[in-house]
């Protein structure tokens, strides 16, 4: 049974699942779909063409599904798709996609946390199990892969890509692609080692983590350019999911990847 405040504004054209709670002064527009078990807190706003999965929470002041902040947008119908178990904290903004991008949809994966004042622009894709810390802003068509964590106040340039299991330091200026499994930060942003603590928490073995570190040592610190470093890794390391994920990411990068820090510190594996 749904619990909807009489002070909420809920369109009769919205499609609501079961056991949904909608607080006072929340706004649910036409053509919104909300899955079972969601909680829409007071003063949250969900505009048309948003599809939300199960057991999500949208906190006060959040605005989901507003039209994109893109001058190429011409009023076409575009979408926001949100997975299950997503938490959208206070004053988060998630804009719809654009036709001009060829995507028409902004996507948020399941089990993801968007902390207060995060902005997700048009046509972005945020994966599963991601955390975007308060005041993060990701510009249009940015991709954040599964399990990535982006520190508070970081800003991502349009079309940037952040690889799986990467951890980005707070206040970083992301203007290059960030490969999988890495730590990065500083100004200008640079590679600062492998996300060892995060990988351990997610069940990666010491041997796998060491192999990832050796791959990045080869790419960044063995005296090769990025292209030759990748070729050396492909020839010199046995095939593995992690090796292929790294190589595929780097080779498909359109913006180029972040560089090593100027001190050439490899970091230690313990």
C-alpha positions in Angstrom: 0.0 0.0 0.0 1.3 3.4 -0.9 1.6 6.3 1.5 1.2 9.6 -0.3 0.9 12.9 1.5 -2.2 14.9 0.6 0.2 17.8 0.2 2.2 16.1 -2.5 1.5 16.8 -6.2 1.4 13.5 -8.0 0.2 13.3 -11.6 -2.5 10.7 -12.3 -0.4 9.8 -15.4 2.5 8.7 -13.2 2.9 4.9 -12.8 3.6 4.0 -9.2 4.6 0.6 -7.8 3.7 -0.8 -4.4 4.8 0.3 -0.9 5.9 3.8 -2.1 6.1 6.7 0.3 5.8 10.3 -1.1 6.2 13.2 1.4 4.5 16.6 1.5 5.3 19.1 -1.3 7.0 16.4 -3.4 6.2 16.8 -7.1 5.8 13.8 -9.5 5.1 14.8 -13.1 3.3 13.0 -16.0 4.9 9.9 -17.5 7.1 9.1 -14.4 7.6 5.4 -13.4 8.6 4.7 -9.8 9.3 1.1 -8.7 8.2 -0.7 -5.6 9.5 0.4 -2.2 10.8 3.8 -3.2 10.6 6.8 -0.8 10.3 10.3 -2.3 11.1 12.8 0.5 9.4 16.2 1.0 10.1 18.8 -1.6 11.8 16.4 -4.1 10.9 16.9 -7.7 10.7 14.2 -10.4 9.8 15.5 -13.9 8.4 13.6 -16.9 10.1 10.7 -18.6 12.0 9.4 -15.5 11.9 5.6 -14.9 13.1 4.6 -11.4 13.7 1.1 -10.2 12.9 -0.4 -6.8 13.9 0.7 -3.3 15.3 4.1 -4.3 15.3 7.2 -2.1 15.1 10.8 -3.4 15.8 13.4 -0.7 14.5 17.0 -0.2 15.5 19.5 -2.9 16.6 16.9 -5.5 15.5 17.6 -9.0 15.4 14.5 -11.3 14.5 14.6 -15.0 14.7 18.4 -15.7 15.4 19.2 -19.3 19.1 19.2 -20.3 21.2 22.3 -20.0 22.3 22.1 -23.6 21.5 24.6 -26.3 21.1 21.8 -28.8 18.0 20.6 -27.0 14.9 21.4 -28.9 12.1 20.1 -26.7 12.3 16.4 -27.8 11.2 13.6 -25.5 14.3 12.2 -23.8 14.7 10.1 -20.6 16.4 9.4 -17.3 16.7 5.8 -16.2 17.6 4.9 -12.7 18.3 1.4 -11.4 17.4 -0.3 -8.1 18.5 0.8 -4.6 19.8 4.2 -5.7 20.1 7.0 -3.1 19.8 10.5 -4.4 20.6 12.9 -1.6 19.6 16.5 -1.0 19.7 19.0 -3.9 21.1 16.5 -6.5 20.2 17.4 -10.1 19.9 14.8 -12.8 19.1 16.1 -16.3 17.5 14.2 -19.2 19.4 13.1 -22.3 19.5 14.9 -25.7 18.7 13.7 -29.2 21.8 15.5 -30.5 24.0 13.1 -28.5 22.4 10.1 -30.2 21.7 8.7 -26.8 18.5 10.4 -25.6 19.0 9.1 -22.1 20.8 9.7 -18.9 21.4 6.5 -16.9 22.2 5.8 -13.2 23.0 2.2 -12.3 21.8 0.2 -9.3 23.2 0.4 -5.8 24.7 3.9 -6.5 24.9 6.8 -4.0 24.7 10.4 -5.2 25.5 12.6 -2.3 24.2 16.1 -1.7 24.5 18.7 -4.5 25.9 16.3 -7.1 25.1 17.3 -10.7 24.7 14.7 -13.4 24.3 16.3 -16.8 22.6 15.2 -20.0 23.4 11.8 -21.5 25.8 10.8 -18.7 26.1 7.1 -17.7 26.9 6.3 -14.0 27.3 2.6 -13.4 26.4 0.2 -10.5 27.8 0.6 -7.0 29.3 4.0 -7.7 29.7 6.9 -5.2 29.7 10.5 -6.2 30.5 12.5 -3.2 29.0 15.9 -2.4 29.4 18.7 -5.0 30.7 16.5 -7.7 29.7 17.7 -11.2 29.9 15.6 -14.3 29.4 17.3 -17.6 27.4 16.0 -20.6 28.1 12.4 -21.8 30.6 11.6 -19.0 30.8 7.9 -18.2 31.5 6.6 -14.7 32.0 2.8 -14.7 31.0 0.4 -12.0 32.4 0.7 -8.5 34.1 4.1 -9.2 34.3 6.6 -6.4 34.6 10.3 -7.2 35.7 12.6 -4.3 33.9 15.7 -3.1 33.9 18.7 -5.4 35.6 17.0 -8.3 34.5 18.2 -11.7 34.5 16.1 -14.9 34.9 17.6 -18.4 32.4 16.7 -21.0 32.9 13.3 -22.6 35.3 12.2 -19.9 35.4 8.5 -18.8 36.2 7.1 -15.3 37.1 3.4 -15.3 35.7 0.7 -13.0 37.0 0.6 -9.4 38.9 3.9 -9.8 39.0 6.4 -7.0 39.3 10.1 -7.8 40.5 12.6 -5.2 38.3 15.4 -4.0 38.4 18.7 -5.9 40.1 17.1 -8.9 39.7 18.6 -12.3 39.0 15.6 -14.6 40.0 16.6 -18.1 41.4 13.2 -19.2 40.1 9.7 -19.0 40.9 7.8 -15.7 41.8 4.1 -16.3 40.3 1.3 -14.2 41.5 0.3 -10.8 43.6 3.4 -10.2 44.0 6.2 -7.6 44.3 9.7 -9.0 44.3 13.3 -7.8 46.5 16.4 -7.5 46.5 19.4 -9.8 46.9 18.8 -12.6 45.2 15.4 -12.1 47.6 12.4 -12.4 48.0 8.7 -11.7 48.9 8.1 -8.1 48.9 4.3 -7.8 46.5 1.4 -7.7 43.3 1.6 -5.6 44.6 -1.2 -3.4 42.3 -0.6 -0.4 39.2 -0.5 -2.5 40.1 -3.6 -4.5 40.8 -5.5 -1.3 37.4 -4.5 0.1 35.8 -5.9 -3.1 37.5 -9.3 -2.8 40.4 -8.9 -5.3 43.3 -11.2 -4.3 46.8 -9.9 -3.5 48.1 -11.7 -6.7 45.5 -9.9 -8.9 46.2 -6.5 -7.3 49.9 -7.0 -7.7 49.4 -7.9 -11.3 47.4 -4.7 -11.9 50.2 -2.7 -10.3 52.8 -4.3 -12.5 50.7 -3.5 -15.6 50.5 0.1 -14.7 54.2 0.3 -13.7 54.9 -1.0 -17.3 52.6 1.5 -18.9 53.7 4.5 -16.9 57.2 4.0 -15.6 59.1 1.7 -18.0 60.1 4.4 -20.4 57.4 3.7 -23.1 54.8 6.0 -24.5 51.2 4.9 -23.7 50.8 3.1 -27.0 54.0 1.1 -26.7 53.4 0.5 -23.0 50.1 -1.1 -23.8 51.7 -3.3 -26.5 54.4 -4.4 -24.0 51.7 -5.3 -21.5 49.7 -7.3 -24.1 52.9 -9.2 -25.1 54.4 -9.6 -21.6 51.4 -10.3 -19.3 49.1 -13.4 -19.4 45.6 -12.8 -20.5 43.3 -11.9 -17.6 40.0 -9.9 -17.1 41.9 -7.1 -15.4 44.6 -6.9 -18.1 42.0 -6.8 -20.9 39.9 -4.3 -19.1 42.8 -1.9 -18.7 44.0 -2.3 -22.3 40.5 -2.0 -23.8 39.9 1.2 -21.8 43.1 2.9 -22.8 42.9 1.9 -26.4 39.3 3.2 -26.7 40.0 6.5 -25.0 39.1 9.5 -27.1 40.4 12.1 -24.7 43.6 10.3 -23.7 44.3 9.0 -20.2 45.8 10.8 -17.2 49.6 10.8 -17.0 51.9 9.7 -14.1 52.8 12.2 -11.4 55.9 14.3 -12.0 57.9 12.6 -9.2 57.5 9.2 -11.0 56.5 7.6 -7.7 55.2 4.2 -8.3 53.6 3.7 -4.9 54.1 0.6 -2.8 52.2 -2.7 -2.6 51.9 -4.1 0.9 
